[in-house]
Amino acid sequence: MDRAKTRKPHKKSRNGCLPCKGRHVKCDEQRPNCANCVKQGTVCEYRPSTNRESREASHVSPLPAGTPAFTPSSTDGHANALDQQPLPEFGTIDLNGASSRPDLTLNIPQLRLLHHYTNVTAKTLAANNTDAEDVCSTFLIQTAFDHPYLLQAALALSALHLSRTSAPEEAPQYSYQAEKYHDAALLSFQTSVRDIDHSNFKAVLLFAGVLFPHACVASVAAHSDMEHAFDSVLSNLVLTRRIRPMVTGFYTEMKASELGRMIPDDVKDIDWMTEEQPPNTELVQLRKFSEVVHHVYPPDIVDAYGFACHILELVFQVAEKSDKPPSDALLKIWIHLISNRYIELLSEKQPGSLIIFAHYAVMMHRAAASYWYLEGLAEQILKIADHMVPSEWKQWLQWPKEQIRGGSVPPTPYSGHAT
């Protein structure tokens, strides 16, 4: 009565790449990059094969398991964190006269990221400084070929930039790539850099510069929990501070090298330790706050707050002398010079430290006009301070709120009227 149901025989495979499996689409299983991943511009990854799968794959495709974006240098002594293999040797001729063809498969997603970095992202780091642009786009990549962690960091930054500028449907995949390459760069740096010397200090300095935008964007990530947001901002602040003591001994040599071309005019030849406090300042309320704390806190806290306010006043004074938005190098000056005691107070969420930090965010807000990766960071810091500062202290946040949320622009040059 019932006809036997027949089904057309077909081949099933569980060897597709992870992105295709995640999208529930058929994968052609080409390696190192399947057609779907090449089309989507995604990182094509396969799970490790079992012995049985390896034997089956040998009958399906002669392509090797992976193609690298770069070959780890001999000085690193380890494979890069993305498990990529070095290119095979060029083709040879066997005893029967048959020529073995070399594998020339290209890693299109990584080449796309590298192209975007050299032609687009590098310019955004330079902020209209032609010399700095040349260093970021050319010298950095040349150096990165000998220091894979730097190349991984450049790819991460390129993907991060694309995640902010590409179509909404493409942004998540670029964000995923940025995270992967960023993690790989940090791991590679930690395992390969034991000491900083004349052979690698340029790479380390460039690496720090490329990590800074990533840290800024990570701090702005949508955190509805203000405690989580604060932890993210603080950890990235601490990470930025670690770089200065690592390379302090090479500063003079750095200025005389190609990296010296990257130093912006607003931080050039300034001795921050001997610079005098300006007689007039925009930071009128902060100066009053600094005077008030003398009667509230013990000497160690007074000194920490006083020095943080002093350096911030100097930063504002330097910025006022320029007709351009402040450079990110000027922003880093305050981060590098504040005392360890101030960082401790900030980590404890002391109201005074948060108030000073909110005033620093004003300078960050003004620099965001030149740097895409600073967008939203000043508002994030202000939200954190407003959330954590007790109500009886909130009056000291009024000026930062007006400057950041009101979008006001400082007078240039300084007019003598505090806002």
C-alpha positions as CSV (number, residue, x, y, z in Angstrom):
1,M,0.0,0.0,0.0
2,D,2.7,2.4,0.9
3,R,5.5,3.0,-1.6
4,A,8.9,2.8,-0.1
5,K,10.3,6.3,0.2
6,T,13.6,6.7,-1.5
7,R,16.1,9.5,-1.0
8,K,18.6,10.7,-3.5
9,P,22.1,9.7,-2.2
10,H,24.4,12.6,-1.4
11,K,27.6,13.1,0.3
12,K,27.7,14.6,3.8
13,S,30.7,16.3,5.4
14,R,31.5,17.7,8.8
15,N,34.8,19.2,7.6
16,G,33.5,22.7,6.7
17,C,35.1,25.8,8.2
18,L,33.9,27.3,11.5
19,P,32.5,30.5,10.0
20,C,30.4,28.6,7.4
21,K,29.1,26.3,10.2
22,G,28.2,29.3,12.2
23,R,26.2,30.7,9.3
24,H,24.7,27.3,8.4
25,V,25.8,27.5,4.8
26,K,27.5,24.8,2.7
27,C,31.3,25.1,2.7
28,D,33.4,24.0,-0.3
29,E,36.2,23.1,2.3
30,Q,39.0,24.7,0.2
31,R,42.0,25.6,2.3
32,P,43.3,27.9,3.6
33,N,40.3,30.0,2.6
34,C,37.0,28.6,1.3
35,A,35.0,30.6,-1.3
36,N,32.4,31.8,1.2
37,C,35.1,33.3,3.5
38,V,36.9,34.9,0.6
39,K,33.7,36.5,-0.6
40,Q,32.7,37.7,2.9
41,G,36.3,38.8,3.8
42,T,36.3,36.7,7.0
43,V,39.0,34.7,8.7
44,C,38.6,31.1,7.5
45,E,39.3,28.7,10.4
46,Y,39.0,24.9,10.6
47,R,38.9,22.8,13.7
48,P,41.9,20.5,14.1
49,S,41.5,17.4,12.0
50,T,41.5,13.8,13.4
51,N,43.6,11.2,11.8
52,R,40.6,9.8,9.9
53,E,39.7,13.2,8.6
54,S,43.2,13.9,7.6
55,R,43.3,10.7,5.5
56,E,40.0,11.6,3.9
57,A,41.1,15.1,3.2
58,S,44.2,13.8,1.4
59,H,42.0,12.3,-1.2
60,V,39.9,15.4,-1.7
61,S,42.3,18.4,-1.9
62,P,46.0,18.6,-2.4
63,L,46.2,22.1,-0.8
64,P,48.1,22.4,2.5
65,A,46.4,23.1,5.8
66,G,47.1,26.8,6.0
67,T,48.7,29.8,4.3
68,P,50.4,32.5,6.4
69,A,50.1,36.2,6.5
70,F,53.7,36.2,7.5
71,T,56.5,33.9,8.6
72,P,57.6,34.2,12.2
73,S,61.1,35.6,12.4
74,S,63.9,33.3,13.7
75,T,64.3,35.6,16.7
76,D,60.8,34.9,17.9
77,G,61.3,31.1,18.1
78,H,57.6,30.4,18.0
79,A,54.7,30.1,15.6
80,N,52.2,33.0,15.6
81,A,49.1,32.7,17.6
82,L,46.8,32.1,14.6
83,D,48.4,28.7,14.0
84,Q,49.5,29.7,10.5
85,Q,52.2,27.7,8.8
86,P,55.2,29.0,6.7
87,L,55.0,28.9,3.0
88,P,56.3,25.7,1.4
89,E,59.5,25.6,-0.7
90,F,59.3,26.5,-4.4
91,G,58.4,23.7,-6.8
92,T,60.9,21.0,-7.5
93,I,61.3,18.2,-10.1
94,D,61.2,14.6,-8.9
95,L,63.2,11.7,-10.3
96,N,60.5,11.0,-13.0
97,G,60.7,14.5,-14.3
98,A,57.3,15.6,-12.9
99,S,57.2,19.1,-11.6
100,S,55.6,19.7,-8.2
101,R,53.8,23.0,-8.2
102,P,54.3,25.5,-5.4
103,D,51.4,26.7,-3.3
104,L,50.8,30.3,-4.1
105,T,47.4,30.6,-2.5
106,L,46.8,34.1,-1.2
107,N,45.3,35.1,2.2
108,I,42.9,37.7,0.8
109,P,41.3,38.8,4.1
110,Q,44.7,39.6,5.6
111,L,45.9,41.4,2.5
112,R,42.7,43.4,2.5
113,L,43.4,44.5,6.1
114,L,47.0,45.3,5.3
115,H,46.0,47.4,2.3
116,H,43.4,49.3,4.3
117,Y,46.0,50.0,7.1
118,T,48.7,51.4,4.8
119,N,46.3,53.4,2.6
120,V,43.6,54.6,5.1
121,T,44.2,53.8,8.8
122,A,47.8,55.0,8.9
123,K,46.6,58.5,7.8
124,T,44.1,58.6,10.7
125,L,47.0,58.0,13.2
126,A,49.0,60.9,11.8
127,A,46.4,63.6,12.1
128,N,47.5,65.5,9.0
129,N,51.2,65.3,9.8
130,T,52.9,64.2,6.6
131,D,56.1,62.9,8.3
132,A,54.1,60.9,10.8
133,E,51.9,59.5,8.1
134,D,55.0,58.2,6.2
135,V,56.3,56.6,9.4
136,C,53.0,54.9,10.2
137,S,52.2,53.7,6.7
138,T,55.7,52.7,5.5
139,F,58.3,52.4,8.2
140,L,56.0,50.7,10.7
141,I,55.1,47.9,8.2
142,Q,58.8,47.5,7.2
143,T,59.7,47.1,10.9
144,A,56.7,44.7,11.4
145,F,58.0,42.2,9.0
146,D,60.8,41.4,11.5
147,H,58.5,41.7,14.5
148,P,55.3,39.7,13.9
149,Y,53.5,41.1,17.0
150,L,53.6,44.6,15.4
151,L,52.2,43.3,12.2
152,Q,49.4,41.5,14.1
153,A,48.7,44.8,15.9
154,A,48.5,46.7,12.7
155,L,46.0,44.2,11.2
156,A,44.0,44.4,14.4
157,L,43.9,48.2,14.2
158,S,42.9,48.1,10.5
159,A,40.0,45.7,11.3
160,L,39.0,47.9,14.2
161,H,38.9,50.9,11.9
162,L,36.8,49.1,9.4
163,S,34.4,48.0,12.1
164,R,33.7,51.7,12.7
165,T,33.5,52.8,9.1
166,S,32.1,49.9,7.1
167,A,28.4,49.0,6.5
168,P,26.5,47.8,9.6
169,E,26.2,44.3,8.4
170,E,30.0,44.0,8.0
171,A,31.0,45.7,11.3
172,P,30.5,42.6,13.5
173,Q,32.9,40.5,11.4
174,Y,35.6,43.2,11.4
175,S,35.2,43.6,15.2
176,Y,35.7,39.8,15.5
177,Q,38.9,40.0,13.4
178,A,40.1,43.0,15.4
179,E,39.7,41.1,18.7
180,K,41.5,38.0,17.3
181,Y,44.5,39.8,15.9
182,H,44.7,42.0,19.0
183,D,44.8,39.0,21.3
184,A,47.4,37.3,19.0
185,A,49.6,40.4,19.1
186,L,49.6,40.6,22.8
187,L,50.4,36.9,23.2
188,S,53.2,37.2,20.6
189,F,54.6,40.3,22.3
190,Q,54.6,38.6,25.7
191,T,56.3,35.5,24.5
192,S,58.9,37.0,22.2
193,V,60.0,40.3,23.9
194,R,62.1,39.5,27.0
195,D,64.2,42.7,27.1
196,I,64.0,46.0,25.3
197,D,67.3,46.9,23.6
198,H,68.7,48.7,20.5
199,S,67.4,45.9,18.3
200,N,63.7,46.1,19.2
201,F,63.0,49.5,20.9
202,K,61.5,51.0,17.7
203,A,59.2,48.0,17.3
204,V,58.1,48.3,20.9
205,L,57.4,52.0,20.7
206,L,55.4,51.5,17.5
207,F,53.6,48.6,19.1
208,A,52.6,50.8,22.0
209,G,51.3,53.5,19.6
210,V,49.2,51.0,17.7
211,L,47.7,49.5,20.9
212,F,46.6,52.9,22.2
213,P,43.6,53.3,19.8
214,H,42.5,49.8,20.5
215,A,42.5,50.5,24.2
216,C,40.5,53.7,23.7
217,V,37.8,51.9,21.6
218,A,37.7,49.1,24.1
219,S,37.0,51.6,26.9
220,V,34.0,53.0,24.9
221,A,32.4,49.6,24.3
222,A,28.8,49.6,25.3
223,H,28.9,48.8,29.0
224,S,25.5,49.4,30.7
225,D,27.2,48.5,34.0
226,M,29.2,51.5,35.1
227,E,31.4,49.3,37.4
228,H,32.4,47.2,34.4
229,A,32.9,50.4,32.3
230,F,35.2,51.8,35.0
231,D,37.3,48.7,35.2
232,S,37.8,48.8,31.4
233,V,38.8,52.4,31.4
234,L,41.2,51.9,34.4
235,S,42.9,48.8,33.0
236,N,43.6,50.5,29.7
237,L,44.9,53.6,31.5
238,V,47.3,51.3,33.4
239,L,48.3,49.6,30.2
240,T,49.2,52.9,28.5
241,R,51.3,53.9,31.6
242,R,53.4,50.8,31.4
243,I,55.1,51.8,28.1
244,R,56.9,54.9,29.3
245,P,59.3,53.2,31.8
246,M,60.0,50.5,29.3
247,V,61.5,52.8,26.7
248,T,62.7,55.8,28.7
249,G,66.3,54.9,28.2
250,F,65.9,55.1,24.5
251,Y,64.1,58.4,24.2
252,T,67.1,60.4,22.9
253,E,67.9,57.7,20.4
254,M,64.2,57.6,19.4
255,K,64.1,61.3,18.7
256,A,67.1,61.0,16.4
257,S,65.6,58.0,14.5
258,E,62.8,57.8,12.0
259,L,60.4,57.7,15.0
260,G,61.3,61.3,15.8
261,R,59.3,62.4,12.8
262,M,56.2,61.3,14.6
263,I,56.5,63.7,17.5
264,P,53.7,66.3,17.2
265,D,54.6,70.0,17.6
266,D,52.5,70.4,20.7
267,V,54.7,68.1,22.8
268,K,58.1,68.8,21.2
269,D,60.9,70.2,23.3
270,I,58.8,70.7,26.5
271,D,60.2,69.9,29.9
272,W,57.1,69.0,31.8
273,M,58.9,68.8,35.1
274,T,60.2,72.4,35.0
275,E,57.4,74.0,33.1
276,E,55.8,76.7,35.3
277,Q,52.1,76.8,36.2
278,P,50.2,79.2,34.0
279,P,48.9,82.3,35.8
280,N,45.5,82.0,34.1
281,T,43.7,78.9,33.1
282,E,40.3,77.6,31.9
283,L,40.4,75.2,34.8
284,V,39.2,77.8,37.3
285,Q,36.9,75.3,39.2
286,L,39.6,72.6,39.2
287,R,42.1,75.1,40.7
288,K,39.6,76.0,43.4
289,F,39.0,72.3,44.0
290,S,42.8,71.7,44.4
291,E,42.8,74.4,47.1
292,V,39.9,72.9,48.9
293,V,41.4,69.4,49.2
294,H,44.3,70.9,51.3
295,H,41.8,71.1,54.1
296,V,40.2,67.7,53.6
297,Y,42.9,65.1,52.9
298,P,46.2,64.0,54.4
299,P,49.5,65.2,52.7
300,D,50.0,62.1,50.4
301,I,46.5,62.6,48.8
302,V,46.9,66.3,48.6
303,D,50.2,65.9,46.8
304,A,48.8,63.3,44.4
305,Y,45.8,65.5,43.5
306,G,47.9,68.7,43.3
307,F,50.4,67.2,40.9
308,A,47.7,65.7,38.7
309,C,45.9,69.1,38.5
310,H,49.3,70.9,37.8
311,I,50.1,68.6,34.9
312,L,46.6,69.0,33.5
313,E,46.8,72.8,33.6
314,L,50.1,72.5,31.7
315,V,48.4,70.3,29.1
316,F,45.6,72.8,28.7
317,Q,48.1,75.7,28.4
318,V,50.0,73.9,25.6
319,A,46.8,73.1,23.8
320,E,45.6,76.7,23.9
321,K,48.7,77.9,22.0
322,S,47.8,75.8,19.0
323,D,45.2,76.4,16.3
324,K,44.8,72.6,15.9
325,P,43.1,70.1,18.2
326,P,45.4,68.5,20.7
327,S,47.4,65.5,19.6
328,D,47.0,62.1,21.2
329,A,50.6,62.4,22.3
330,L,49.6,65.4,24.4
331,L,46.8,63.3,25.9
332,K,49.3,60.6,26.8
333,I,51.5,63.1,28.7
334,W,49.0,63.4,31.5
335,I,48.5,59.6,31.6
336,H,52.3,59.0,31.8
337,L,53.1,61.7,34.4
338,I,50.4,61.4,37.0
339,S,51.7,59.6,40.1
340,N,51.2,56.0,41.1
341,R,49.4,57.3,44.2
342,Y,46.8,59.1,42.0
343,I,46.2,55.8,40.1
344,E,45.7,54.0,43.4
345,L,43.2,56.6,44.5
346,L,41.4,56.4,41.1
347,S,41.3,52.6,41.4
348,E,39.6,53.1,44.8
349,K,37.1,55.4,43.1
350,Q,37.9,58.3,45.4
351,P,35.7,61.3,44.5
352,G,38.6,63.7,44.1
353,S,40.4,61.5,41.6
354,L,37.2,61.0,39.6
355,I,36.6,64.8,39.5
356,I,40.1,65.4,38.1
357,F,39.7,62.6,35.7
358,A,36.5,64.2,34.4
359,H,38.3,67.4,33.7
360,Y,41.0,65.5,31.8
361,A,38.1,64.1,29.7
362,V,37.5,67.6,28.4
363,M,40.9,67.6,26.7
364,M,40.1,64.1,25.3
365,H,36.8,65.4,24.0
366,R,38.6,68.2,22.0
367,A,41.1,65.8,20.6
368,A,38.3,63.5,19.3
369,A,38.0,66.0,16.4
370,S,41.2,64.5,14.9
371,Y,41.1,60.9,16.1
372,W,38.2,58.5,15.3
373,Y,39.2,56.1,18.2
374,L,38.5,58.8,20.8
375,E,34.9,59.3,19.8
376,G,32.7,58.7,22.8
377,L,35.5,58.2,25.3
378,A,35.1,61.6,27.0
379,E,31.4,61.0,27.5
380,Q,32.1,57.5,28.9
381,I,34.5,58.9,31.5
382,L,32.0,61.6,32.4
383,K,29.2,59.1,32.9
384,I,31.5,57.0,35.1
385,A,32.4,60.1,37.3
386,D,28.8,61.3,37.5
387,H,27.7,57.8,38.6
388,M,30.4,57.3,41.2
389,V,30.9,60.8,42.7
390,P,28.6,61.4,45.7
391,S,25.9,64.0,45.3
392,E,27.6,66.5,47.7
393,W,30.6,66.5,45.3
394,K,28.8,66.7,42.0
395,Q,29.1,70.5,41.8
396,W,32.7,70.0,40.8
397,L,31.6,68.1,37.7
398,Q,29.5,71.0,36.3
399,W,32.3,72.5,34.1
400,P,33.2,69.1,32.5
401,K,29.5,68.5,31.8
402,E,29.2,71.9,30.1
403,Q,32.3,71.3,27.9
404,I,31.6,67.7,26.9
405,R,27.8,67.6,26.6
406,G,27.3,71.2,25.6
407,G,29.9,70.9,22.8
408,S,31.5,74.2,23.8
409,V,34.9,75.0,22.2
410,P,37.7,76.8,24.1
411,P,38.7,80.3,23.0
412,T,41.9,80.4,20.8
413,P,44.1,82.0,21.8
414,Y,43.3,82.2,25.5
415,S,41.0,85.2,26.0
416,G,41.4,85.5,29.8
417,H,37.8,84.6,30.5
418,A,37.1,81.3,32.2
419,T,34.2,79.2,30.9
